[in-house]
Amino acid sequence: MEITMLYYLIPSLIMFCCGVYGFITRRNMIAILISLELMLNSVDINFAVFNRFLFPGELEGMFFTLFAIGIAAAETALAIAIIINVFRVSEKIDVRDVNKMKF
């Protein structure tokens, strides 16, 4: 049995849809950040899969994936620092309670 591209794209699509649903419905900043990371990981899977099936001898998709993982790590560190500062000031991390960035 041959493994086709759909075996990778369907779970990636499910991950992306779960991330979008979590991003839209959650009000907790940490949950929103996790949903965003889920969407970014889904895109990374797509980069690797399309590279493997469309250009099997090339590594551009893998390099894009590694670059995206590095950017996601920096983005997560910055977002967690912002969330910690918001929590120190307002003692809540609910998005509805934060109405301005400068306290």
N, CA, C and O of each residue as an XYZ file, in Angstrom:
412
protein
N       0.842     -1.182      0.000
C       0.000      0.000      0.000
C       0.882      1.238      0.000
O       1.779      1.376      0.832
N       0.623      2.120     -0.925
C       1.425      3.327     -1.073
C       0.864      4.451     -0.206
O      -0.344      4.686     -0.174
N       1.750      5.129      0.486
C       1.331      6.258      1.318
C       1.276      7.499      0.432
O       2.287      7.920     -0.129
N       0.096      8.072      0.315
C      -0.076      9.254     -0.518
C      -0.008     10.509      0.335
O       0.150     10.456      1.554
N      -0.134     11.642     -0.350
C      -0.045     12.923      0.325
C      -1.218     13.141      1.280
O      -1.087     13.864      2.268
N      -2.355     12.524      0.992
C      -3.535     12.724      1.838
C      -3.349     12.200      3.257
O      -3.962     12.715      4.192
N      -2.503     11.173      3.427
C      -2.253     10.640      4.764
C      -1.585     11.676      5.675
O      -1.657     11.571      6.899
N      -0.946     12.660      5.079
C      -0.308     13.725      5.851
C      -1.154     14.997      5.877
O      -1.167     15.717      6.876
N      -1.857     15.272      4.780
C      -2.595     16.517      4.689
C      -3.889     16.518      5.504
O      -4.295     17.561      6.017
N      -4.530     15.375      5.624
C      -5.766     15.307      6.406
C      -5.506     15.601      7.888
O      -6.214     16.430      8.461
N      -4.517     14.958      8.540
C      -4.234     15.342      9.945
C      -3.784     16.797     10.079
O      -4.097     17.461     11.068
N      -3.050     17.288      9.079
C      -2.632     18.682      9.115
C      -3.834     19.614      9.018
O      -3.880     20.638      9.701
N      -4.801     19.271      8.182
C      -6.016     20.064      8.069
C      -6.818     20.031      9.367
O      -7.362     21.051      9.790
N      -6.889     18.875      9.991
C      -7.603     18.752     11.270
C      -6.911     19.591     12.343
O      -7.577     20.262     13.132
N      -5.571     19.556     12.375
C      -4.835     20.374     13.329
C      -5.095     21.855     13.103
O      -5.310     22.607     14.054
N      -5.076     22.268     11.844
C      -5.289     23.679     11.535
C      -6.697     24.120     11.929
O      -6.877     25.197     12.497
N      -7.691     23.289     11.629
C      -9.077     23.628     11.987
C      -9.259     23.687     13.499
O      -9.970     24.559     13.998
N      -8.633     22.779     14.230
C      -8.698     22.832     15.700
C      -8.039     24.104     16.223
O      -8.525     24.710     17.178
N      -6.938     24.507     15.603
C      -6.272     25.740     16.004
C      -7.120     26.969     15.742
O      -7.187     27.869     16.579
N      -7.774     27.015     14.578
C      -8.649     28.150     14.264
C      -9.826     28.199     15.233
O     -10.186     29.267     15.727
N     -10.422     27.040     15.501
C     -11.545     26.978     16.438
C     -11.118     27.454     17.832
O     -11.827     28.236     18.466
N      -9.969     26.985     18.302
C      -9.481     27.401     19.609
C      -9.137     28.877     19.651
O      -9.376     29.540     20.661
N      -8.577     29.404     18.567
C      -8.212     30.819     18.512
C      -9.447     31.708     18.557
O      -9.429     32.772     19.176
N     -10.511     31.276     17.907
C     -11.726     32.088     17.852
C     -12.536     31.986     19.136
O     -13.086     32.988     19.594
N     -12.620     30.799     19.725
C     -13.532     30.594     20.847
C     -12.914     30.842     22.215
O     -13.655     31.126     23.156
N     -11.620     30.752     22.376
C     -11.000     30.897     23.698
C     -10.839     32.354     24.077
O     -10.689     33.218     23.213
N     -10.872     32.622     25.363
C     -10.648     33.969     25.879
C      -9.384     34.051     26.730
O      -8.941     35.147     27.072
N      -8.805     32.918     27.071
C      -7.578     32.871     27.854
C      -6.398     33.084     26.909
O      -6.323     32.446     25.860
N      -5.483     33.971     27.272
C      -4.361     34.291     26.386
C      -3.450     33.086     26.137
O      -2.929     32.926     25.033
N      -3.256     32.254     27.133
C      -2.412     31.068     26.965
C      -3.066     30.085     25.990
O      -2.384     29.503     25.146
N      -4.374     29.901     26.102
C      -5.086     29.006     25.181
C      -5.047     29.540     23.757
O      -4.934     28.764     22.808
N      -5.140     30.853     23.598
C      -5.037     31.452     22.270
C      -3.647     31.230     21.703
O      -3.504     30.935     20.516
N      -2.625     31.366     22.526
C      -1.249     31.138     22.082
C      -1.033     29.677     21.671
O      -0.365     29.407     20.673
N      -1.586     28.751     22.425
C      -1.466     27.338     22.073
C      -2.175     27.043     20.763
O      -1.677     26.265     19.949
N      -3.333     27.655     20.552
C      -4.057     27.465     19.293
C      -3.269     28.025     18.114
O      -3.245     27.428     17.038
N      -2.635     29.157     18.316
C      -1.808     29.739     17.262
C      -0.618     28.837     16.936
O      -0.272     28.663     15.767
N       0.002     28.272     17.953
C       1.120     27.355     17.727
C       0.664     26.088     17.008
O       1.409     25.535     16.199
N      -0.538     25.629     17.291
C      -1.089     24.472     16.601
C      -1.254     24.760     15.115
O      -0.967     23.904     14.278
N      -1.712     25.955     14.789
C      -1.847     26.332     13.375
C      -0.480     26.421     12.697
O      -0.321     25.983     11.557
N       0.501     26.987     13.394
C       1.842     27.093     12.810
C       2.471     25.721     12.586
O       3.150     25.515     11.580
N       2.259     24.781     13.503
C       2.788     23.432     13.325
C       2.111     22.716     12.167
O       2.743     21.910     11.484
N       0.844     22.997     11.941
C       0.142     22.428     10.798
C       0.757     22.927      9.488
O       0.926     22.157      8.542
N       1.084     24.195      9.443
C       1.726     24.750      8.250
C       3.112     24.144      8.053
O       3.515     23.888      6.918
N       3.838     23.914      9.127
C       5.154     23.273      9.030
C       5.049     21.869      8.442
O       5.884     21.471      7.630
N       4.035     21.127      8.846
C       3.816     19.795      8.278
C       3.565     19.903      6.781
O       4.083     19.105      6.000
N       2.768     20.895      6.381
C       2.494     21.075      4.952
C       3.758     21.413      4.171
O       3.952     20.905      3.066
N       4.620     22.261      4.726
C       5.884     22.574      4.070
C       6.687     21.299      3.804
O       7.172     21.082      2.694
N       6.821     20.473      4.815
C       7.617     19.254      4.686
C       6.978     18.259      3.717
O       7.683     17.628      2.929
N       5.660     18.113      3.768
C       4.977     17.144      2.909
C       5.047     17.563      1.450
O       5.363     16.746      0.586
N       4.759     18.823      1.167
C       4.809     19.265     -0.222
C       6.225     19.215     -0.775
O       6.421     18.930     -1.956
N       7.208     19.489      0.068
C       8.591     19.363     -0.382
C       8.925     17.912     -0.711
O       9.574     17.631     -1.719
N       8.489     17.009      0.128
C       8.805     15.580     -0.061
C       8.157     15.011     -1.306
O       8.784     14.238     -2.030
N       6.908     15.381     -1.570
C       6.191     14.782     -2.689
C       6.385     15.525     -4.005
O       6.360     14.897     -5.064
N       6.577     16.836     -3.972
C       6.723     17.586     -5.219
C       8.176     17.697     -5.674
O       8.463     17.635     -6.869
N       9.080     17.859     -4.733
C      10.502     17.999     -5.060
C      11.309     17.075     -4.155
O      11.913     17.541     -3.189
N      11.332     15.766     -4.446
C      11.953     14.810     -3.504
C      13.456     15.004     -3.309
O      13.979     14.637     -2.258
N      14.149     15.555     -4.267
C      15.590     15.717     -4.121
C      16.006     17.029     -3.499
O      17.184     17.218     -3.195
N      15.081     17.931     -3.302
C      15.388     19.268     -2.792
C      15.056     19.358     -1.305
O      14.316     18.534     -0.769
N      15.619     20.380     -0.646
C      15.409     20.544      0.800
C      14.846     21.902      1.177
O      14.903     22.287      2.345
N      14.297     22.645      0.204
C      13.799     23.980      0.524
C      12.654     23.939      1.527
O      12.601     24.766      2.438
N      11.747     22.997      1.373
C      10.626     22.883      2.308
C      11.097     22.579      3.718
O      10.537     23.087      4.689
N      12.124     21.752      3.831
C      12.661     21.438      5.159
C      13.322     22.664      5.794
O      13.208     22.885      7.000
N      14.014     23.457      4.970
C      14.639     24.667      5.500
C      13.579     25.687      5.918
O      13.729     26.354      6.942
N      12.513     25.809      5.130
C      11.415     26.693      5.524
C      10.797     26.224      6.830
O      10.436     27.041      7.677
N      10.674     24.922      6.997
C      10.104     24.378      8.228
C      10.995     24.694      9.424
O      10.501     25.118     10.468
N      12.288     24.494      9.283
C      13.204     24.811     10.385
C      13.187     26.300     10.716
O      13.221     26.682     11.886
N      13.136     27.131      9.692
C      13.069     28.575      9.906
C      11.765     28.946     10.616
O      11.770     29.772     11.529
N      10.666     28.349     10.207
C       9.365     28.635     10.829
C       9.333     28.167     12.283
O       8.723     28.824     13.126
N       9.974     27.051     12.586
C      10.034     26.573     13.970
C      10.827     27.563     14.839
O      10.448     27.843     15.976
N      11.917     28.080     14.296
C      12.706     29.073     15.031
C      11.933     30.358     15.271
O      11.982     30.921     16.364
N      11.222     30.821     14.257
C      10.401     32.026     14.404
C       9.280     31.782     15.405
O       8.967     32.663     16.206
N       8.667     30.596     15.371
C       7.583     30.269     16.304
C       8.094     30.240     17.740
O       7.388     30.661     18.656
N       9.310     29.747     17.943
C       9.876     29.723     19.294
C      10.109     31.144     19.812
O       9.820     31.436     20.972
N      10.629     32.022     18.959
C      10.841     33.411     19.369
C       9.512     34.108     19.627
O       9.386     34.882     20.576
N       8.524     33.836     18.784
C       7.205     34.434     18.955
C       6.554     33.964     20.253
O       5.904     34.751     20.940
N       6.724     32.699     20.588
C       6.157     32.166     21.820
C       6.817     32.796     23.044
O       6.132     33.140     24.008
N       8.122     32.946     23.015
C       8.822     33.562     24.147
C       8.370     35.003     24.348
O       8.162     35.438     25.481
N       8.219     35.735     23.266
C       7.764     37.120     23.363
C       6.322     37.192     23.859
O       5.997     38.034     24.696
N       5.465     36.326     23.354
C       4.056     36.327     23.767
C       3.919     35.966     25.245
O       3.109     36.566     25.952
N       4.692     35.005     25.717
C       4.625     34.632     27.128
C       5.129     35.775     28.011
O       4.592     35.995     29.097
N       6.147     36.500     27.563
C       6.620     37.658     28.322
C       5.542     38.731     28.401
O       5.363     39.347     29.451
N       4.827     38.962     27.316
C       3.739     39.945     27.332
C       2.617     39.479     28.255
O       2.063     40.274     29.015
N       2.283     38.192     28.187
C       1.220     37.658     29.037
C       1.592     37.770     30.511
O       0.737     38.096     31.335
N       2.843     37.509     30.857
C       3.288     37.636     32.250
C       3.180     39.081     32.719
O       2.750     39.335     33.844
N       3.566     40.031     31.869
C       3.449     41.442     32.253
C       1.997     41.875     32.410
O       1.679     42.647     33.315
N       1.118     41.393     31.549
C      -0.305     41.701     31.694
C      -0.839     41.102     32.987
O      -1.627     41.739     33.685
N      -0.421     39.892     33.310
C      -0.876     39.245     34.539
C      -0.374     39.981     35.778
O      -1.095     40.087     36.770
N       0.843     40.484     35.729
C       1.374     41.223     36.883
C       0.568     42.483     37.168
O       0.389     42.866     38.325
N       0.087     43.121     36.116
C      -0.639     44.373     36.306
C      -2.097     44.125     36.659
O      -2.610     44.696     37.622
N      -2.765     43.279     35.888
C      -4.211     43.130     36.074
C      -4.614     41.858     36.803
O      -5.783     41.704     37.156
N      -3.695     40.957     37.035
C      -3.934     39.669     37.698
C      -4.990     38.826     36.995
O      -5.629     37.979     37.618
N      -5.171     39.056     35.707
C      -6.074     38.263     34.884
C      -5.425     38.107     33.515
O      -4.702     38.990     33.053
N      -5.691     36.973     32.873
C      -5.194     36.797     31.506
C      -6.341     36.544     30.547
O      -6.174     35.904     29.509
N      -7.507     37.056     30.908
C      -8.661     36.967     30.033
C      -8.586     38.104     29.015
O      -8.329     39.251     29.380
N      -8.807     37.788     27.762
C      -8.672     38.780     26.707
C      -9.710     39.892     26.859
O      -9.429     41.044     26.528
N     -10.875     39.573     27.344
C     -11.927     40.578     27.493
C     -11.585     41.622     28.548
O     -12.089     42.744     28.481
N     -10.749     41.286     29.512
C     -10.393     42.217     30.582
C      -9.265     43.171     30.188
O      -9.067     44.198     30.837
N      -8.543     42.844     29.152
C      -7.444     43.694     28.705
C      -7.991     44.600     27.620
O      -8.273     44.143     26.512
N      -8.144     45.895     27.928
C      -8.701     46.817     26.944
C      -7.702     47.838     26.433
O      -8.011     48.592     25.510
N      -6.510     47.877     27.013
C      -5.468     48.763     26.503
C      -4.121     48.119     26.810
O      -3.982     47.384     27.788
N      -3.127     48.402     25.964
C      -1.817     47.776     26.114
C      -0.956     48.521     27.137
O      -0.122     47.900     27.796
N      -1.135     49.824     27.283
C      -0.329     50.584     28.231
C      -1.095     50.706     29.530
O      -2.221     51.202     29.541
N      -0.495     50.257     30.634
C      -1.191     50.285     31.931
C      -0.704     51.451     32.749
O      -1.165     51.652     33.873
